[in-house]
């Protein structure tokens, strides 16, 4: 996404590197999808006349136009529908981890109520299974450098 932002401003990697004070190699790494340090983000934000927060959201959104993305299994890609909607935060690893933890805790919290009503056991186990699916999605995203 940084590449698109840079190209919209009609800047070469070399020119962006010069005005931001970063190396061309750093620009290339960030455009390839590697994580940028806060210092690099500040330099880029200043050079592109935007805020660090706005740049962070734009730079690290999932780029669904790459061949690498298209080669991933469809069931995996379906999990990221809506990832371009900022408030859903589906392209952020920390939000997926938060969802995994919340569903696991909720599932475990339901299990003791199974002493009173069997439906709680089913619900609790279902939530634990969903938490496990979250963990599988996170692991696959890590392996494929989605974040």
Backbone torsions as a table, in degrees:
resi	resn	phi	psi	omega
1	UNK	NA	-30.8	176.4
2	UNK	-61.7	-39.0	-180.0
3	UNK	-59.7	-44.7	179.5
4	UNK	-63.7	-41.5	179.2
5	UNK	-63.8	-42.1	178.8
6	UNK	-64.6	-44.6	-178.8
7	UNK	-67.6	-34.0	176.4
8	UNK	-60.9	-31.3	178.0
9	UNK	-90.3	5.2	177.9
10	UNK	56.5	47.4	178.8
11	UNK	-112.3	140.2	172.1
12	UNK	-83.0	165.6	176.4
13	UNK	-60.5	-39.7	-179.5
14	UNK	-63.7	-42.9	-179.2
15	UNK	-67.5	-42.6	177.3
16	UNK	-62.6	-39.5	177.8
17	UNK	-62.0	-41.8	-179.8
18	UNK	-64.2	-48.7	-176.1
19	UNK	-75.8	-21.5	179.5
20	UNK	-92.9	-17.9	-178.1
21	UNK	82.2	10.7	178.1
22	UNK	-99.0	165.8	176.7
23	UNK	-82.2	157.1	176.8
24	UNK	-60.8	-37.9	179.8
25	UNK	-61.4	-39.3	177.9
26	UNK	-64.8	-42.8	177.6
27	UNK	-60.5	-44.2	-179.9
28	UNK	-62.1	-42.5	180.0
29	UNK	-62.6	-44.6	-178.8
30	UNK	-65.4	-41.3	178.3
31	UNK	-65.5	-28.4	178.5
32	UNK	-75.6	-16.3	177.1
33	UNK	115.5	1.6	177.7
34	UNK	-71.5	152.3	179.2
35	UNK	-69.2	139.4	178.2
36	UNK	-101.0	146.7	175.4
37	UNK	-71.7	163.5	179.0
38	UNK	-63.0	-34.1	178.5
39	UNK	-65.1	-42.3	178.2
40	UNK	-64.8	-41.9	178.3
41	UNK	-62.0	-40.5	178.5
42	UNK	-62.8	-42.8	179.5
43	UNK	-64.2	-44.3	179.0
44	UNK	-65.8	-41.8	179.4
45	UNK	-61.0	-42.1	178.3
46	UNK	-64.6	-44.6	-178.7
47	UNK	-66.2	-34.5	-177.9
48	UNK	-95.7	5.0	177.4
49	UNK	54.9	55.8	178.6
50	UNK	-145.1	173.4	178.7
51	UNK	-86.4	158.1	178.3
52	UNK	-62.1	-41.5	-179.1
53	UNK	-63.0	-45.4	179.8
54	UNK	-64.2	-41.4	179.3
55	UNK	-66.3	-42.2	179.8
56	UNK	-60.4	-42.4	179.0
57	UNK	-66.0	-42.7	-177.3
58	UNK	-72.7	-43.9	-174.6
59	UNK	-65.0	-37.5	-172.3
60	UNK	-105.3	21.0	170.8
61	UNK	-73.2	154.0	178.6
62	UNK	-66.1	130.5	176.4
63	UNK	-95.3	100.5	-174.8
64	UNK	-86.7	7.9	-178.9
65	UNK	-96.8	-2.9	-177.0
66	UNK	-83.0	156.0	176.2
67	UNK	-65.3	-34.6	179.5
68	UNK	-59.3	-42.5	179.1
69	UNK	-65.0	-44.1	-177.6
70	UNK	-65.6	-25.3	-179.2
71	UNK	-79.9	-13.5	179.3
72	UNK	-71.5	150.6	-179.8
73	UNK	-58.5	143.1	-177.4
74	UNK	-59.8	-38.2	179.5
75	UNK	-64.3	-30.7	175.8
76	UNK	-72.5	-47.1	-177.8
77	UNK	-63.3	-31.4	179.4
78	UNK	-61.0	-25.9	178.9
79	UNK	-67.0	-17.8	-176.2
80	UNK	-107.5	14.5	173.8
81	UNK	-62.2	131.3	-178.6
82	UNK	87.7	7.2	-178.2
83	UNK	-68.5	-14.9	177.7
84	UNK	-81.4	-10.5	178.3
85	UNK	-87.0	111.3	-170.1
86	UNK	-56.1	-42.6	-174.4
87	UNK	-71.4	-17.6	175.3
88	UNK	-77.0	-28.0	177.9
89	UNK	53.8	33.4	-177.7
90	UNK	-75.8	-6.9	178.7
91	UNK	-100.1	5.9	-177.3
92	UNK	-108.9	127.4	-177.1
93	UNK	-61.3	-40.7	-177.7
94	UNK	-61.5	-32.9	178.3
95	UNK	-72.4	-35.7	175.9
96	UNK	-66.3	-41.1	177.4
97	UNK	-63.2	-39.9	178.1
98	UNK	-63.0	-43.1	177.7
99	UNK	-63.4	-40.0	178.1
100	UNK	-61.7	-47.1	-178.5
101	UNK	-65.5	-42.7	-178.6
102	UNK	-63.9	-42.9	-179.4
103	UNK	-69.3	-36.3	177.8
104	UNK	-65.2	-45.7	-180.0
105	UNK	-63.9	-43.3	179.6
106	UNK	-62.8	-43.0	178.8
107	UNK	-62.2	-44.8	178.2
108	UNK	-65.5	-34.0	178.3
109	UNK	-67.7	-28.3	179.7
110	UNK	-76.7	-29.8	-173.5
111	UNK	-56.8	-43.5	-179.6
112	UNK	-61.4	-27.6	179.3
113	UNK	-72.0	-8.9	176.7
114	UNK	-64.2	-18.9	175.4
115	UNK	-65.7	-26.6	-177.2
116	UNK	-98.5	-34.5	-177.4
117	UNK	-147.7	124.2	-175.0
118	UNK	-63.4	-25.3	179.8
119	UNK	-60.7	-28.4	179.0
120	UNK	-67.9	-33.3	177.7
121	UNK	-65.0	-45.3	178.4
122	UNK	-61.4	-46.6	179.3
123	UNK	-62.4	-43.2	179.4
124	UNK	-63.2	-44.8	179.0
125	UNK	-65.9	-36.3	176.5
126	UNK	-62.7	-43.5	178.7
127	UNK	-64.7	-38.3	177.6
128	UNK	-65.1	-39.0	176.3
129	UNK	-63.6	-40.1	178.1
130	UNK	-64.6	-40.6	176.7
131	UNK	-61.0	-39.0	177.6
132	UNK	-64.3	-40.8	176.7
133	UNK	-62.2	-39.7	174.7
134	UNK	-56.2	-45.8	-177.7
135	UNK	-64.4	-37.4	177.7
136	UNK	-65.4	-41.0	178.6
137	UNK	-64.2	-44.4	179.6
138	UNK	-61.6	-45.4	179.8
139	UNK	-61.3	-44.0	-179.9
140	UNK	-66.4	-38.2	177.4
141	UNK	-65.2	-38.7	176.7
142	UNK	-63.6	-45.0	-178.7
143	UNK	-63.3	-31.4	-178.7
144	UNK	-99.6	10.1	178.1
145	UNK	52.0	47.0	179.6
146	UNK	-72.3	-37.4	-174.1
147	UNK	-72.5	NA	NA
